[in-house]
């Protein structure tokens, strides 16, 4: 059952990145995570729901 959740997350990430025409590097940099960490999320190797990281937001 846990694998299905990871599979869904990875599909969402790939589809969203594709629609935005961004590279994995661009998404990783924007999310302030290492490229390899993002690649693991997108491949389904790691689950977003079981990870904790902070996404920086610009101050207004």
C-alpha distance matrix in Angstrom:
0.0 3.8 5.4 5.5 7.1 9.2 10.2 11.3 13.2 14.9 16.0 17.4 19.2 20.7 21.8 23.4 25.1 26.4 27.8 29.5 30.8 30.0 29.6 26.8 29.7 30.8 27.4 27.1 30.6 30.2 27.2 29.2 26.7 27.4 27.0 24.9 22.5 22.2 21.8 18.8 17.2 18.1 17.1 13.5 14.7 14.5 12.6 15.2 13.6 14.1 17.5 20.8 23.7 26.6 27.6 31.3 33.0 36.7 39.1 41.1
3.8 0.0 3.8 5.4 5.3 6.6 8.8 10.2 11.0 12.7 14.6 15.8 17.0 18.8 20.4 21.6 23.0 24.7 26.3 27.6 28.8 27.7 27.0 24.0 26.7 27.8 24.4 23.8 27.3 27.0 23.9 25.7 23.1 23.9 23.7 21.6 19.0 18.9 18.7 15.6 14.0 15.5 14.6 10.9 11.7 10.9 9.0 11.7 10.3 10.5 13.8 17.2 20.1 23.1 24.2 28.0 29.9 33.6 36.0 38.2
5.4 3.8 0.0 3.8 5.4 5.1 6.1 8.6 9.9 10.6 12.3 14.3 15.4 16.5 18.3 20.0 21.2 22.5 24.4 25.9 26.8 25.7 24.8 22.0 24.9 26.3 23.1 22.6 26.3 26.3 23.4 25.3 22.5 22.9 22.1 19.9 17.8 17.5 16.6 13.7 12.4 13.3 11.8 8.3 9.5 9.9 8.9 12.0 11.8 12.1 14.8 18.4 20.8 23.8 24.6 28.4 30.3 33.9 36.6 38.8
5.5 5.4 3.8 0.0 3.8 5.4 5.0 6.1 8.6 9.9 10.6 12.4 14.3 15.4 16.5 18.3 20.0 21.1 22.5 24.4 25.6 25.0 24.6 22.2 25.4 26.3 23.0 23.1 26.8 26.3 23.7 26.0 23.6 24.3 23.4 21.6 19.5 18.5 17.8 15.4 13.5 13.6 12.8 9.6 11.9 12.1 10.4 12.6 12.2 13.7 16.3 19.6 21.8 24.4 24.8 28.5 30.0 33.5 36.2 38.1
7.1 5.3 5.4 3.8 0.0 3.8 5.4 5.2 6.3 8.7 10.0 10.8 12.5 14.4 15.5 16.6 18.4 20.1 21.3 22.8 24.3 23.4 23.2 20.7 23.6 24.2 20.7 20.8 24.3 23.5 20.7 23.1 21.0 22.1 21.6 20.2 17.6 16.5 16.6 14.2 11.6 12.4 12.5 9.1 11.5 10.5 7.8 9.4 8.7 10.6 13.2 16.2 18.5 20.9 21.3 25.1 26.6 30.1 32.7 34.6
9.2 6.6 5.1 5.4 3.8 0.0 3.8 5.4 5.1 6.1 8.6 9.9 10.6 12.3 14.2 15.4 16.5 18.3 20.1 21.2 22.3 21.1 20.5 17.7 20.5 21.5 18.2 18.0 21.6 21.3 18.5 20.7 18.2 18.9 18.2 16.6 14.2 13.2 13.0 10.5 8.2 9.1 8.9 5.4 7.8 7.2 5.3 7.6 8.4 9.7 11.6 14.9 16.8 19.5 19.9 23.6 25.4 28.9 31.7 33.9
10.2 8.8 6.1 5.0 5.4 3.8 0.0 3.8 5.5 5.2 6.3 8.7 10.0 10.7 12.3 14.3 15.5 16.5 18.4 20.2 21.0 20.3 19.8 17.4 20.7 21.7 18.7 18.9 22.7 22.4 20.1 22.5 20.1 20.6 19.1 17.7 16.0 14.4 13.4 11.6 9.6 8.9 8.3 5.7 9.0 9.8 8.7 10.7 11.8 13.5 15.1 18.2 19.7 22.2 22.0 25.6 27.2 30.5 33.5 35.4
11.3 10.2 8.6 6.1 5.2 5.4 3.8 0.0 3.8 5.5 5.2 6.3 8.7 10.1 10.6 12.2 14.3 15.4 16.5 18.4 19.8 19.5 19.7 17.7 21.0 21.3 18.1 18.9 22.4 21.5 19.3 22.2 20.3 21.4 20.1 19.3 17.3 15.2 14.9 13.7 10.8 10.0 10.6 8.5 12.0 11.8 9.8 10.5 11.2 13.8 15.4 18.1 19.4 21.4 20.9 24.4 25.5 28.8 31.6 33.2
13.2 11.0 9.9 8.6 6.3 5.1 5.5 3.8 0.0 3.8 5.5 5.1 6.2 8.7 10.0 10.6 12.2 14.2 15.5 16.6 18.1 17.2 17.3 15.0 18.0 18.3 14.8 15.4 18.9 18.0 15.6 18.4 16.7 18.0 17.0 16.4 14.1 11.9 12.3 11.2 7.8 7.6 9.3 7.3 10.6 9.6 7.4 7.2 8.7 11.4 12.3 14.7 15.7 17.7 17.1 20.7 22.0 25.3 28.2 30.0
14.9 12.7 10.6 9.9 8.7 6.1 5.2 5.5 3.8 0.0 3.8 5.4 5.1 6.2 8.5 10.0 10.6 12.2 14.3 15.5 16.3 15.3 14.8 12.5 15.8 16.5 13.5 14.1 17.7 17.4 15.5 18.1 15.9 16.5 14.9 14.1 12.6 10.1 9.5 8.9 6.2 4.5 5.9 5.2 8.8 8.9 8.2 8.8 11.3 13.3 13.6 16.2 16.7 18.8 18.0 21.4 22.9 26.0 29.2 31.1
16.0 14.6 12.3 10.6 10.0 8.6 6.3 5.2 5.5 3.8 0.0 3.8 5.4 5.2 6.0 8.4 9.9 10.5 12.2 14.2 15.1 15.0 15.2 13.7 17.3 17.6 14.8 16.2 19.7 19.0 17.6 20.6 18.8 19.5 17.5 17.1 16.0 13.1 12.3 12.4 9.9 7.3 8.5 8.4 12.2 12.7 11.8 12.0 14.1 16.6 17.0 19.4 19.8 21.4 20.2 23.4 24.4 27.3 30.5 32.0
17.4 15.8 14.3 12.4 10.8 9.9 8.7 6.3 5.1 5.4 3.8 0.0 3.8 5.6 5.2 6.0 8.4 9.8 10.6 12.2 14.0 13.8 14.7 13.5 16.8 16.4 13.2 15.1 18.2 16.9 15.5 18.9 17.7 19.1 17.5 17.8 16.2 13.0 13.3 13.6 10.4 8.5 10.9 10.6 14.2 13.7 12.1 11.2 13.0 16.1 16.3 18.0 18.1 19.2 17.7 20.8 21.4 24.3 27.3 28.7
19.2 17.0 15.4 14.3 12.5 10.6 10.0 8.7 6.2 5.1 5.4 3.8 0.0 3.8 5.6 5.3 6.0 8.5 10.0 10.7 12.0 11.0 11.5 9.9 13.1 12.8 9.7 11.4 14.6 13.6 12.3 15.5 14.3 15.5 13.8 14.4 13.0 9.5 10.1 11.0 8.0 5.9 9.2 9.8 12.8 12.2 11.3 10.1 12.9 15.4 14.8 16.3 15.9 17.0 15.3 18.2 19.2 22.0 25.2 26.9
20.7 18.8 16.5 15.4 14.4 12.3 10.7 10.1 8.7 6.2 5.2 5.6 3.8 0.0 3.8 5.6 5.2 6.0 8.6 10.0 10.3 9.9 10.1 9.1 12.8 12.9 10.6 12.6 15.7 15.3 14.7 17.6 16.2 16.7 14.2 14.7 14.2 10.8 10.0 11.7 9.6 6.3 8.6 10.3 13.4 13.9 13.7 13.2 16.2 18.4 17.8 19.6 19.0 20.1 18.3 21.0 21.9 24.4 27.8 29.4
21.8 20.4 18.3 16.5 15.5 14.2 12.3 10.6 10.0 8.5 6.0 5.2 5.6 3.8 0.0 3.8 5.5 5.1 6.2 8.6 9.7 10.6 11.9 11.9 15.4 14.7 12.5 15.2 17.9 16.8 16.6 19.9 19.1 19.9 17.5 18.4 17.7 14.2 13.8 15.3 13.0 9.9 12.1 13.3 16.7 17.0 16.3 15.4 17.9 20.6 20.3 21.8 21.3 22.0 19.8 22.3 22.6 24.9 28.2 29.3
23.4 21.6 20.0 18.3 16.6 15.4 14.3 12.2 10.6 10.0 8.4 6.0 5.3 5.6 3.8 0.0 3.8 5.4 5.2 6.2 8.5 8.9 11.0 11.2 14.2 12.7 10.3 13.3 15.6 13.9 13.9 17.5 17.2 18.7 16.7 18.2 17.2 13.5 14.1 15.9 13.1 10.7 13.8 14.8 17.9 17.5 16.4 14.8 17.2 20.1 19.3 20.3 19.3 19.4 16.8 19.1 19.1 21.3 24.5 25.5
25.1 23.0 21.2 20.0 18.4 16.5 15.5 14.3 12.2 10.6 9.9 8.4 6.0 5.2 5.5 3.8 0.0 3.8 5.5 5.1 6.0 5.4 7.2 7.7 10.7 9.4 7.6 10.8 13.0 11.9 12.5 15.6 15.3 16.2 13.9 15.7 15.4 11.6 11.9 14.4 12.4 9.7 12.8 14.7 17.3 17.2 16.9 15.3 18.3 20.8 19.4 20.3 18.8 19.0 16.3 18.3 18.7 20.6 24.1 25.4
26.4 24.7 22.5 21.1 20.1 18.3 16.5 15.4 14.2 12.2 10.5 9.8 8.5 6.0 5.1 5.4 3.8 0.0 3.8 5.4 4.9 6.5 8.2 9.7 12.8 11.8 10.8 14.0 16.1 15.3 16.2 19.2 18.7 19.2 16.4 18.0 18.2 14.5 14.0 16.6 14.9 11.7 14.0 16.2 19.1 19.5 19.4 18.4 21.3 23.8 22.7 23.8 22.5 22.8 20.1 22.0 22.2 23.8 27.3 28.3
27.8 26.3 24.4 22.5 21.3 20.1 18.4 16.5 15.5 14.3 12.2 10.6 10.0 8.6 6.2 5.2 5.5 3.8 0.0 3.8 5.4 8.0 10.9 12.6 15.3 13.5 12.4 16.0 17.6 16.0 17.1 20.4 20.6 21.6 19.2 21.1 20.9 17.1 17.2 19.6 17.4 14.5 17.1 18.9 21.9 22.0 21.3 19.8 22.4 25.2 24.2 25.1 23.7 23.5 20.5 22.1 21.6 23.1 26.3 26.9
29.5 27.6 25.9 24.4 22.8 21.2 20.2 18.4 16.6 15.5 14.2 12.2 10.7 10.0 8.6 6.2 5.1 5.4 3.8 0.0 3.8 5.5 9.0 11.1 13.1 10.6 9.9 13.7 14.7 13.0 14.6 17.8 18.4 19.7 17.5 19.9 19.7 16.0 16.7 19.4 17.4 14.9 17.9 19.8 22.5 22.1 21.6 19.6 22.4 25.1 23.6 23.9 22.0 21.3 18.1 19.3 18.7 19.8 23.1 23.7
30.8 28.8 26.8 25.6 24.3 22.3 21.0 19.8 18.1 16.3 15.1 14.0 12.0 10.3 9.7 8.5 6.0 4.9 5.4 3.8 0.0 3.8 6.8 9.8 11.7 9.8 10.2 13.7 14.6 13.8 15.8 18.5 18.8 19.3 16.5 19.0 19.5 15.9 15.9 19.1 17.7 14.9 17.5 20.0 22.4 22.6 22.6 21.1 24.2 26.6 24.9 25.4 23.4 23.1 20.0 21.1 20.9 21.8 25.3 26.1
30.0 27.7 25.7 25.0 23.4 21.1 20.3 19.5 17.2 15.3 15.0 13.8 11.0 9.9 10.6 8.9 5.4 6.5 8.0 5.5 3.8 0.0 3.8 6.6 8.0 6.0 6.7 10.1 10.9 10.5 12.6 14.9 15.2 15.6 13.0 15.7 16.3 12.8 13.2 16.6 15.4 13.1 15.9 18.5 20.4 20.3 20.6 19.0 22.3 24.3 22.3 22.6 20.4 20.1 17.1 18.1 18.4 19.5 23.1 24.4
29.6 27.0 24.8 24.6 23.2 20.5 19.8 19.7 17.3 14.8 15.2 14.7 11.5 10.1 11.9 11.0 7.2 8.2 10.9 9.0 6.8 3.8 0.0 3.8 5.2 5.1 6.5 8.6 9.9 10.8 12.5 14.1 13.7 13.3 10.2 12.8 14.0 10.9 10.7 14.3 14.0 11.7 14.0 17.0 18.4 18.7 19.7 18.5 22.1 23.6 21.4 22.0 19.8 20.0 17.5 18.7 19.7 20.9 24.7 26.4
26.8 24.0 22.0 22.2 20.7 17.7 17.4 17.7 15.0 12.5 13.7 13.5 9.9 9.1 11.9 11.2 7.7 9.7 12.6 11.1 9.8 6.6 3.8 0.0 3.8 5.5 5.2 6.1 8.5 9.9 10.5 12.0 10.8 10.1 7.0 9.2 10.3 7.2 7.1 10.7 10.6 8.8 11.1 14.0 15.0 15.1 16.4 15.4 19.1 20.2 18.0 18.8 16.9 17.6 15.5 17.3 18.9 20.7 24.4 26.5
29.7 26.7 24.9 25.4 23.6 20.5 20.7 21.0 18.0 15.8 17.3 16.8 13.1 12.8 15.4 14.2 10.7 12.8 15.3 13.1 11.7 8.0 5.2 3.8 0.0 3.8 5.5 5.1 6.0 8.5 9.8 10.2 9.5 8.5 5.7 9.1 10.5 8.3 9.0 12.5 12.8 11.8 14.1 16.8 17.2 17.0 18.4 17.2 20.9 21.7 18.9 19.1 16.6 16.9 14.9 16.0 17.8 19.1 22.9 25.2
30.8 27.8 26.3 26.3 24.2 21.5 21.7 21.3 18.3 16.5 17.6 16.4 12.8 12.9 14.7 12.7 9.4 11.8 13.5 10.6 9.8 6.0 5.1 5.5 3.8 0.0 3.8 5.5 5.2 6.1 8.6 9.8 10.3 10.7 8.8 12.3 12.9 10.2 11.6 15.0 14.4 13.3 16.2 18.6 19.5 18.9 19.6 17.7 21.2 22.5 19.7 19.5 16.7 16.2 13.5 14.1 15.3 16.3 20.1 22.0
27.4 24.4 23.1 23.0 20.7 18.2 18.7 18.1 14.8 13.5 14.8 13.2 9.7 10.6 12.5 10.3 7.6 10.8 12.4 9.9 10.2 6.7 6.5 5.2 5.5 3.8 0.0 3.8 5.4 5.1 6.1 8.5 8.7 9.9 8.4 11.5 11.0 7.8 9.9 12.8 11.4 10.6 14.0 15.8 17.1 16.0 16.3 14.1 17.5 19.0 16.5 16.4 13.9 13.6 11.0 12.5 13.8 15.6 19.3 21.4
27.1 23.8 22.6 23.1 20.8 18.0 18.9 18.9 15.4 14.1 16.2 15.1 11.4 12.6 15.2 13.3 10.8 14.0 16.0 13.7 13.7 10.1 8.6 6.1 5.1 5.5 3.8 0.0 3.8 5.5 5.1 5.9 5.2 6.1 5.3 8.5 8.0 5.7 8.4 11.0 10.3 10.6 13.5 15.2 15.6 14.3 15.1 13.2 16.7 17.5 14.5 14.3 11.7 11.9 10.1 11.8 14.0 16.0 19.7 22.3
30.6 27.3 26.3 26.8 24.3 21.6 22.7 22.4 18.9 17.7 19.7 18.2 14.6 15.7 17.9 15.6 13.0 16.1 17.6 14.7 14.6 10.9 9.9 8.5 6.0 5.2 5.4 3.8 0.0 3.8 5.4 4.9 6.3 7.4 7.5 11.1 11.0 9.4 12.0 14.6 14.0 14.4 17.3 19.0 19.3 17.8 18.5 16.3 19.5 20.3 17.0 16.1 12.9 12.2 9.9 10.3 12.4 13.7 17.3 20.0
30.2 27.0 26.3 26.3 23.5 21.3 22.4 21.5 18.0 17.4 19.0 16.9 13.6 15.3 16.8 13.9 11.9 15.3 16.0 13.0 13.8 10.5 10.8 9.9 8.5 6.1 5.1 5.5 3.8 0.0 3.8 5.5 7.9 10.3 10.5 13.9 12.9 10.7 13.7 16.1 14.6 14.8 18.3 19.6 20.4 18.6 18.5 15.7 18.6 19.9 16.8 15.6 12.4 10.9 7.8 8.0 9.3 10.8 14.6 17.0
27.2 23.9 23.4 23.7 20.7 18.5 20.1 19.3 15.6 15.5 17.6 15.5 12.3 14.7 16.6 13.9 12.5 16.2 17.1 14.6 15.8 12.6 12.5 10.5 9.8 8.6 6.1 5.1 5.4 3.8 0.0 3.8 5.5 8.8 9.8 12.5 10.6 8.7 12.3 13.8 12.1 13.1 16.5 17.2 17.8 15.5 15.2 12.3 15.1 16.2 13.1 11.8 8.7 7.7 5.1 7.0 9.3 11.9 15.3 18.1
29.2 25.7 25.3 26.0 23.1 20.7 22.5 22.2 18.4 18.1 20.6 18.9 15.5 17.6 19.9 17.5 15.6 19.2 20.4 17.8 18.5 14.9 14.1 12.0 10.2 9.8 8.5 5.9 4.9 5.5 3.8 0.0 3.8 6.9 9.1 11.8 10.2 9.7 13.1 14.6 13.6 15.2 18.1 18.9 18.8 16.5 16.8 14.2 16.9 17.3 13.7 12.0 8.5 7.6 6.2 7.0 10.2 12.3 15.5 18.7
26.7 23.1 22.5 23.6 21.0 18.2 20.1 20.3 16.7 15.9 18.8 17.7 14.3 16.2 19.1 17.2 15.3 18.7 20.6 18.4 18.8 15.2 13.7 10.8 9.5 10.3 8.7 5.2 6.3 7.9 5.5 3.8 0.0 3.8 6.4 8.4 6.5 6.7 10.1 11.1 10.7 12.6 15.2 15.9 15.4 13.2 14.1 12.1 15.2 15.1 11.5 10.7 7.9 8.7 8.4 10.3 13.6 16.0 19.2 22.4
27.4 23.9 22.9 24.3 22.1 18.9 20.6 21.4 18.0 16.5 19.5 19.1 15.5 16.7 19.9 18.7 16.2 19.2 21.6 19.7 19.3 15.6 13.3 10.1 8.5 10.7 9.9 6.1 7.4 10.3 8.8 6.9 3.8 0.0 3.8 5.5 5.2 6.5 8.7 10.0 11.0 12.6 14.4 15.7 14.6 13.2 15.0 13.9 17.2 16.7 13.3 13.3 10.9 12.3 12.2 13.8 17.1 19.2 22.4 25.6
27.0 23.7 22.1 23.4 21.6 18.2 19.1 20.1 17.0 14.9 17.5 17.5 13.8 14.2 17.5 16.7 13.9 16.4 19.2 17.5 16.5 13.0 10.2 7.0 5.7 8.8 8.4 5.3 7.5 10.5 9.8 9.1 6.4 3.8 0.0 3.8 5.4 5.2 6.2 8.7 10.0 10.5 12.1 14.3 13.6 13.1 15.1 14.4 18.1 18.0 15.1 15.6 13.6 14.9 14.2 15.9 18.7 20.7 24.2 27.1
24.9 21.6 19.9 21.6 20.2 16.6 17.7 19.3 16.4 14.1 17.1 17.8 14.4 14.7 18.4 18.2 15.7 18.0 21.1 19.9 19.0 15.7 12.8 9.2 9.1 12.3 11.5 8.5 11.1 13.9 12.5 11.8 8.4 5.5 3.8 0.0 3.8 5.4 4.9 6.2 8.7 9.8 10.3 12.3 10.7 10.7 13.5 13.7 17.3 16.6 14.1 15.4 14.2 16.4 16.3 18.5 21.5 23.8 27.2 30.2
22.5 19.0 17.8 19.5 17.6 14.2 16.0 17.3 14.1 12.6 16.0 16.2 13.0 14.2 17.7 17.2 15.4 18.2 20.9 19.7 19.5 16.3 14.0 10.3 10.5 12.9 11.0 8.0 11.0 12.9 10.6 10.2 6.5 5.2 5.4 3.8 0.0 3.8 5.4 5.2 6.5 8.8 10.0 10.8 9.4 8.2 10.4 10.3 13.7 13.0 10.3 11.7 10.7 13.3 13.6 16.3 19.4 22.1 25.4 28.4
22.2 18.9 17.5 18.5 16.5 13.2 14.4 15.2 11.9 10.1 13.1 13.0 9.5 10.8 14.2 13.5 11.6 14.5 17.1 16.0 15.9 12.8 10.9 7.2 8.3 10.2 7.8 5.7 9.4 10.7 8.7 9.7 6.7 6.5 5.2 5.4 3.8 0.0 3.8 5.3 5.0 6.2 8.6 9.9 9.9 8.9 10.3 9.5 13.3 13.6 11.2 12.5 11.2 13.2 12.6 15.4 17.9 20.6 24.0 26.8
21.8 18.7 16.6 17.8 16.6 13.0 13.4 14.9 12.3 9.5 12.3 13.3 10.1 10.0 13.8 14.1 11.9 14.0 17.2 16.7 15.9 13.2 10.7 7.1 9.0 11.6 9.9 8.4 12.0 13.7 12.3 13.1 10.1 8.7 6.2 4.9 5.4 3.8 0.0 3.8 5.4 5.1 6.0 8.5 8.3 8.9 11.2 11.5 15.2 15.5 13.7 15.6 14.8 16.9 16.3 19.1 21.5 24.1 27.6 30.2
18.8 15.6 13.7 15.4 14.2 10.5 11.6 13.7 11.2 8.9 12.4 13.6 11.0 11.7 15.3 15.9 14.4 16.6 19.6 19.4 19.1 16.6 14.3 10.7 12.5 15.0 12.8 11.0 14.6 16.1 13.8 14.6 11.1 10.0 8.7 6.2 5.2 5.3 3.8 0.0 3.8 5.5 5.2 6.1 4.9 5.3 8.3 9.6 13.0 12.6 11.3 13.9 14.0 16.8 17.0 20.1 22.8 25.7 29.0 31.8
17.2 14.0 12.4 13.5 11.6 8.2 9.6 10.8 7.8 6.2 9.9 10.4 8.0 9.6 13.0 13.1 12.4 14.9 17.4 17.4 17.7 15.4 14.0 10.6 12.8 14.4 11.4 10.3 14.0 14.6 12.1 13.6 10.7 11.0 10.0 8.7 6.5 5.0 5.4 3.8 0.0 3.8 5.6 5.3 6.1 4.9 6.0 6.4 10.0 10.6 9.5 12.0 12.3 14.8 14.8 18.2 20.5 23.7 26.9 29.4
18.1 15.5 13.3 13.6 12.4 9.1 8.9 10.0 7.6 4.5 7.3 8.5 5.9 6.3 9.9 10.7 9.7 11.7 14.5 14.9 14.9 13.1 11.7 8.8 11.8 13.3 10.6 10.6 14.4 14.8 13.1 15.2 12.6 12.6 10.5 9.8 8.8 6.2 5.1 5.5 3.8 0.0 3.8 5.5 7.6 8.0 8.9 9.3 12.7 13.9 13.1 15.4 15.3 17.4 16.5 19.7 21.6 24.5 27.9 30.1
17.1 14.6 11.8 12.8 12.5 8.9 8.3 10.6 9.3 5.9 8.5 10.9 9.2 8.6 12.1 13.8 12.8 14.0 17.1 17.9 17.5 15.9 14.0 11.1 14.1 16.2 14.0 13.5 17.3 18.3 16.5 18.1 15.2 14.4 12.1 10.3 10.0 8.6 6.0 5.2 5.6 3.8 0.0 3.8 5.5 7.7 9.5 11.2 14.3 14.9 14.6 17.5 17.8 20.3 19.9 23.1 25.2 28.1 31.5 33.8
13.5 10.9 8.3 9.6 9.1 5.4 5.7 8.5 7.3 5.2 8.4 10.6 9.8 10.3 13.3 14.8 14.7 16.2 18.9 19.8 20.0 18.5 17.0 14.0 16.8 18.6 15.8 15.2 19.0 19.6 17.2 18.9 15.9 15.7 14.3 12.3 10.8 9.9 8.5 6.1 5.3 5.5 3.8 0.0 3.8 5.4 6.5 9.0 11.5 12.0 12.5 15.7 16.8 19.7 19.7 23.2 25.4 28.6 31.8 34.1
14.7 11.7 9.5 11.9 11.5 7.8 9.0 12.0 10.6 8.8 12.2 14.2 12.8 13.4 16.7 17.9 17.3 19.1 21.9 22.5 22.4 20.4 18.4 15.0 17.2 19.5 17.1 15.6 19.3 20.4 17.8 18.8 15.4 14.6 13.6 10.7 9.4 9.9 8.3 4.9 6.1 7.6 5.5 3.8 0.0 3.8 6.9 9.9 12.3 11.6 11.8 15.2 16.4 19.6 20.2 23.7 26.3 29.5 32.6 35.3
14.5 10.9 9.9 12.1 10.5 7.2 9.8 11.8 9.6 8.9 12.7 13.7 12.2 13.9 17.0 17.5 17.2 19.5 22.0 22.1 22.6 20.3 18.7 15.1 17.0 18.9 16.0 14.3 17.8 18.6 15.5 16.5 13.2 13.2 13.1 10.7 8.2 8.9 8.9 5.3 4.9 8.0 7.7 5.4 3.8 0.0 3.8 6.6 8.9 8.0 8.0 11.4 12.9 16.3 17.2 20.8 23.5 26.8 29.8 32.5
12.6 9.0 8.9 10.4 7.8 5.3 8.7 9.8 7.4 8.2 11.8 12.1 11.3 13.7 16.3 16.4 16.9 19.4 21.3 21.6 22.6 20.6 19.7 16.4 18.4 19.6 16.3 15.1 18.5 18.5 15.2 16.8 14.1 15.0 15.1 13.5 10.4 10.3 11.2 8.3 6.0 8.9 9.5 6.5 6.9 3.8 0.0 3.8 5.4 5.5 6.5 10.0 12.0 15.1 16.1 19.8 22.2 25.7 28.4 31.0
15.2 11.7 12.0 12.6 9.4 7.6 10.7 10.5 7.2 8.8 12.0 11.2 10.1 13.2 15.4 14.8 15.3 18.4 19.8 19.6 21.1 19.0 18.5 15.4 17.2 17.7 14.1 13.2 16.3 15.7 12.3 14.2 12.1 13.9 14.4 13.7 10.3 9.5 11.5 9.6 6.4 9.3 11.2 9.0 9.9 6.6 3.8 0.0 3.8 5.5 5.2 7.7 9.2 11.9 12.7 16.4 18.6 22.2 24.8 27.3
13.6 10.3 11.8 12.2 8.7 8.4 11.8 11.2 8.7 11.3 14.1 13.0 12.9 16.2 17.9 17.2 18.3 21.3 22.4 22.4 24.2 22.3 22.1 19.1 20.9 21.2 17.5 16.7 19.5 18.6 15.1 16.9 15.2 17.2 18.1 17.3 13.7 13.3 15.2 13.0 10.0 12.7 14.3 11.5 12.3 8.9 5.4 3.8 0.0 3.8 5.6 7.9 10.5 13.0 14.3 18.0 20.0 23.7 25.9 28.3
14.1 10.5 12.1 13.7 10.6 9.7 13.5 13.8 11.4 13.3 16.6 16.1 15.4 18.4 20.6 20.1 20.8 23.8 25.2 25.1 26.6 24.3 23.6 20.2 21.7 22.5 19.0 17.5 20.3 19.9 16.2 17.3 15.1 16.7 18.0 16.6 13.0 13.6 15.5 12.6 10.6 13.9 14.9 12.0 11.6 8.0 5.5 5.5 3.8 0.0 3.8 6.8 10.1 13.4 15.4 19.0 21.5 25.2 27.4 30.1
17.5 13.8 14.8 16.3 13.2 11.6 15.1 15.4 12.3 13.6 17.0 16.3 14.8 17.8 20.3 19.3 19.4 22.7 24.2 23.6 24.9 22.3 21.4 18.0 18.9 19.7 16.5 14.5 17.0 16.8 13.1 13.7 11.5 13.3 15.1 14.1 10.3 11.2 13.7 11.3 9.5 13.1 14.6 12.5 11.8 8.0 6.5 5.2 5.6 3.8 0.0 3.7 6.6 10.1 12.3 15.8 18.6 22.2 24.5 27.4
20.8 17.2 18.4 19.6 16.2 14.9 18.2 18.1 14.7 16.2 19.4 18.0 16.3 19.6 21.8 20.3 20.3 23.8 25.1 23.9 25.4 22.6 22.0 18.8 19.1 19.5 16.4 14.3 16.1 15.6 11.8 12.0 10.7 13.3 15.6 15.4 11.7 12.5 15.6 13.9 12.0 15.4 17.5 15.7 15.2 11.4 10.0 7.7 7.9 6.8 3.7 0.0 3.7 7.0 9.8 13.1 15.9 19.5 21.5 24.5
23.7 20.1 20.8 21.8 18.5 16.8 19.7 19.4 15.7 16.7 19.8 18.1 15.9 19.0 21.3 19.3 18.8 22.5 23.7 22.0 23.4 20.4 19.8 16.9 16.6 16.7 13.9 11.7 12.9 12.4 8.7 8.5 7.9 10.9 13.6 14.2 10.7 11.2 14.8 14.0 12.3 15.3 17.8 16.8 16.4 12.9 12.0 9.2 10.5 10.1 6.6 3.7 0.0 3.8 6.6 9.6 12.8 16.2 18.4 21.6
26.6 23.1 23.8 24.4 20.9 19.5 22.2 21.4 17.7 18.8 21.4 19.2 17.0 20.1 22.0 19.4 19.0 22.8 23.5 21.3 23.1 20.1 20.0 17.6 16.9 16.2 13.6 11.9 12.2 10.9 7.7 7.6 8.7 12.3 14.9 16.4 13.3 13.2 16.9 16.8 14.8 17.4 20.3 19.7 19.6 16.3 15.1 11.9 13.0 13.4 10.1 7.0 3.8 0.0 3.8 6.2 9.3 12.7 14.7 17.9
27.6 24.2 24.6 24.8 21.3 19.9 22.0 20.9 17.1 18.0 20.2 17.7 15.3 18.3 19.8 16.8 16.3 20.1 20.5 18.1 20.0 17.1 17.5 15.5 14.9 13.5 11.0 10.1 9.9 7.8 5.1 6.2 8.4 12.2 14.2 16.3 13.6 12.6 16.3 17.0 14.8 16.5 19.9 19.7 20.2 17.2 16.1 12.7 14.3 15.4 12.3 9.8 6.6 3.8 0.0 3.8 6.5 9.9 12.6 15.5
31.3 28.0 28.4 28.5 25.1 23.6 25.6 24.4 20.7 21.4 23.4 20.8 18.2 21.0 22.3 19.1 18.3 22.0 22.1 19.3 21.1 18.1 18.7 17.3 16.0 14.1 12.5 11.8 10.3 8.0 7.0 7.0 10.3 13.8 15.9 18.5 16.3 15.4 19.1 20.1 18.2 19.7 23.1 23.2 23.7 20.8 19.8 16.4 18.0 19.0 15.8 13.1 9.6 6.2 3.8 0.0 3.8 6.6 9.2 12.5
33.0 29.9 30.3 30.0 26.6 25.4 27.2 25.5 22.0 22.9 24.4 21.4 19.2 21.9 22.6 19.1 18.7 22.2 21.6 18.7 20.9 18.4 19.7 18.9 17.8 15.3 13.8 14.0 12.4 9.3 9.3 10.2 13.6 17.1 18.7 21.5 19.4 17.9 21.5 22.8 20.5 21.6 25.2 25.4 26.3 23.5 22.2 18.6 20.0 21.5 18.6 15.9 12.8 9.3 6.5 3.8 0.0 3.8 6.4 9.1
36.7 33.6 33.9 33.5 30.1 28.9 30.5 28.8 25.3 26.0 27.3 24.3 22.0 24.4 24.9 21.3 20.6 23.8 23.1 19.8 21.8 19.5 20.9 20.7 19.1 16.3 15.6 16.0 13.7 10.8 11.9 12.3 16.0 19.2 20.7 23.8 22.1 20.6 24.1 25.7 23.7 24.5 28.1 28.6 29.5 26.8 25.7 22.2 23.7 25.2 22.2 19.5 16.2 12.7 9.9 6.6 3.8 0.0 3.8 6.5
39.1 36.0 36.6 36.2 32.7 31.7 33.5 31.6 28.2 29.2 30.5 27.3 25.2 27.8 28.2 24.5 24.1 27.3 26.3 23.1 25.3 23.1 24.7 24.4 22.9 20.1 19.3 19.7 17.3 14.6 15.3 15.5 19.2 22.4 24.2 27.2 25.4 24.0 27.6 29.0 26.9 27.9 31.5 31.8 32.6 29.8 28.4 24.8 25.9 27.4 24.5 21.5 18.4 14.7 12.6 9.2 6.4 3.8 0.0 3.8
41.1 38.2 38.8 38.1 34.6 33.9 35.4 33.2 30.0 31.1 32.0 28.7 26.9 29.4 29.3 25.5 25.4 28.3 26.9 23.7 26.1 24.4 26.4 26.5 25.2 22.0 21.4 22.3 20.0 17.0 18.1 18.7 22.4 25.6 27.1 30.2 28.4 26.8 30.2 31.8 29.4 30.1 33.8 34.1 35.3 32.5 31.0 27.3 28.3 30.1 27.4 24.5 21.6 17.9 15.5 12.5 9.1 6.5 3.8 0.0
